[in-house]
Amino acid sequence: MFARKIQVDYLENGHSRPCPVKWLDSFSMRNFTNASIFDDSLPVGDGKMEIGKDVPLDDLRAAMEDWFRRKSYLPKEANLVLSEHS
């Protein structure tokens, strides 16, 4: 089910940092989007997630960015960067 490994970082003031597992866990534990496609996501450490093959990265990034801003984790000037690793 979790066939893909991704890195989740946020860019702030020109620096890239891994998203804390607390943030990733908060997103994964709360199905606020009512989009079952995100059910196939599992945080495994700071900046690291495993996701299902059908999870669209652009949609996941946008949903995570929205959730992190609502929770005041992610500053307005920061952006998320998701990259897939084999």
LOVO-553749 format. One record per residue (C-alpha): residue in three letters; x, y, z; residue number from 1. Coordinates in Angstrom, 3 decimals, padded with zeros to 6 digits. Layout:
N
+------+----------+----------+----------+-----+
! type !       xx !       yy !       zz ! seq !
+------+----------+----------+----------+-----+
!  ALA !        X !        Y !        Z ! NUM !
...
+------+----------+----------+----------+-----+
end
This chain:
86
+------+----------+----------+----------+-----+
! type !       xx !       yy !       zz ! seq !
+------+----------+----------+----------+-----+
!  MET !  000.000 !  000.000 !  000.000 !   1 !
!  PHE !  002.764 !  002.503 !  000.900 !   2 !
!  ALA !  004.890 !  001.912 ! -002.180 !   3 !
!  ARG !  006.432 !  005.388 ! -002.487 !   4 !
!  LYS !  008.859 !  007.194 ! -000.191 !   5 !
!  ILE !  008.769 !  010.972 ! -000.145 !   6 !
!  GLN !  010.739 !  013.734 !  001.502 !   7 !
!  VAL !  008.685 !  016.626 !  002.913 !   8 !
!  ASP !  010.643 !  019.827 !  003.518 !   9 !
!  TYR !  009.680 !  023.430 !  004.045 !  10 !
!  LEU !  011.577 !  026.392 !  002.660 !  11 !
!  GLU !  011.861 !  029.425 !  004.887 !  12 !
!  ASN !  014.245 !  032.366 !  004.481 !  13 !
!  GLY !  016.252 !  030.455 !  001.878 !  14 !
!  HIS !  016.758 !  027.433 !  004.138 !  15 !
!  SER !  015.294 !  023.977 !  003.623 !  16 !
!  ARG !  014.259 !  022.024 !  006.707 !  17 !
!  PRO !  012.490 !  018.690 !  007.090 !  18 !
!  CYS !  008.929 !  018.975 !  008.369 !  19 !
!  PRO !  008.761 !  017.679 !  011.928 !  20 !
!  VAL !  007.047 !  014.314 !  012.299 !  21 !
!  LYS !  004.535 !  016.066 !  014.616 !  22 !
!  TRP !  003.277 !  018.075 !  011.629 !  23 !
!  LEU !  003.143 !  015.055 !  009.344 !  24 !
!  ASP !  001.369 !  012.994 !  011.977 !  25 !
!  SER ! -001.176 !  015.758 !  012.548 !  26 !
!  PHE ! -001.990 !  015.790 !  008.838 !  27 !
!  SER ! -002.158 !  012.009 !  008.531 !  28 !
!  MET ! -004.297 !  011.510 !  011.629 !  29 !
!  ARG ! -006.900 !  014.102 !  010.665 !  30 !
!  ASN ! -008.951 !  013.492 !  007.543 !  31 !
!  PHE ! -009.996 !  017.148 !  007.264 !  32 !
!  THR ! -010.095 !  017.065 !  003.475 !  33 !
!  ASN ! -012.659 !  014.272 !  003.219 !  34 !
!  ALA ! -010.397 !  012.994 !  000.438 !  35 !
!  SER ! -009.841 !  009.299 !  001.016 !  36 !
!  ILE ! -006.824 !  009.397 ! -001.320 !  37 !
!  PHE ! -004.797 !  010.892 !  001.542 !  38 !
!  ASP ! -005.599 !  007.900 !  003.772 !  39 !
!  ASP ! -002.686 !  006.199 !  002.012 !  40 !
!  SER ! -000.051 !  008.317 !  003.752 !  41 !
!  LEU !  002.123 !  007.314 !  006.682 !  42 !
!  PRO !  004.679 !  009.529 !  008.455 !  43 !
!  VAL !  007.851 !  007.605 !  009.324 !  44 !
!  GLY !  010.127 !  010.355 !  010.673 !  45 !
!  ASP !  011.049 !  014.017 !  010.371 !  46 !
!  GLY !  010.553 !  014.938 !  006.720 !  47 !
!  LYS !  009.772 !  011.361 !  005.699 !  48 !
!  MET !  006.516 !  009.797 !  004.565 !  49 !
!  GLU !  005.441 !  006.717 !  002.733 !  50 !
!  ILE !  002.439 !  007.052 !  000.442 !  51 !
!  GLY !  000.324 !  004.912 ! -001.851 !  52 !
!  LYS !  000.919 !  004.767 ! -005.583 !  53 !
!  ASP ! -002.258 !  006.713 ! -006.387 !  54 !
!  VAL ! -001.597 !  009.711 ! -004.117 !  55 !
!  PRO ! -001.003 !  012.791 ! -006.342 !  56 !
!  LEU !  002.028 !  014.736 ! -005.025 !  57 !
!  ASP !  000.759 !  018.177 ! -006.096 !  58 !
!  ASP ! -002.595 !  017.653 ! -004.375 !  59 !
!  LEU ! -000.895 !  016.234 ! -001.282 !  60 !
!  ARG !  001.464 !  019.210 ! -001.092 !  61 !
!  ALA ! -001.393 !  021.699 ! -001.418 !  62 !
!  ALA ! -003.512 !  019.923 !  001.216 !  63 !
!  MET ! -000.584 !  019.640 !  003.632 !  64 !
!  GLU !  000.406 !  023.267 !  003.132 !  65 !
!  ASP ! -003.180 !  024.352 !  003.824 !  66 !
!  TRP ! -003.413 !  022.194 !  006.968 !  67 !
!  PHE ! -000.024 !  023.332 !  008.307 !  68 !
!  ARG ! -001.004 !  026.976 !  007.866 !  69 !
!  ARG ! -004.336 !  026.399 !  009.644 !  70 !
!  LYS ! -002.449 !  024.846 !  012.547 !  71 !
!  SER !  000.053 !  027.775 !  012.505 !  72 !
!  TYR !  002.938 !  025.354 !  011.930 !  73 !
!  LEU !  003.969 !  026.844 !  008.593 !  74 !
!  PRO !  004.677 !  030.580 !  008.326 !  75 !
!  LYS !  002.985 !  032.441 !  005.468 !  76 !
!  GLU !  006.281 !  033.072 !  003.691 !  77 !
!  ALA !  007.331 !  029.401 !  003.809 !  78 !
!  ASN !  006.512 !  026.769 !  001.178 !  79 !
!  LEU !  006.470 !  022.988 !  001.169 !  80 !
!  VAL !  008.594 !  020.911 ! -001.172 !  81 !
!  LEU !  007.761 !  017.234 ! -001.700 !  82 !
!  SER !  010.158 !  014.980 ! -003.539 !  83 !
!  GLU !  009.916 !  011.280 ! -004.283 !  84 !
!  HIS !  012.785 !  008.903 ! -003.572 !  85 !
!  SER !  013.223 !  005.341 ! -004.712 !  86 !
+------+----------+----------+----------+-----+
end
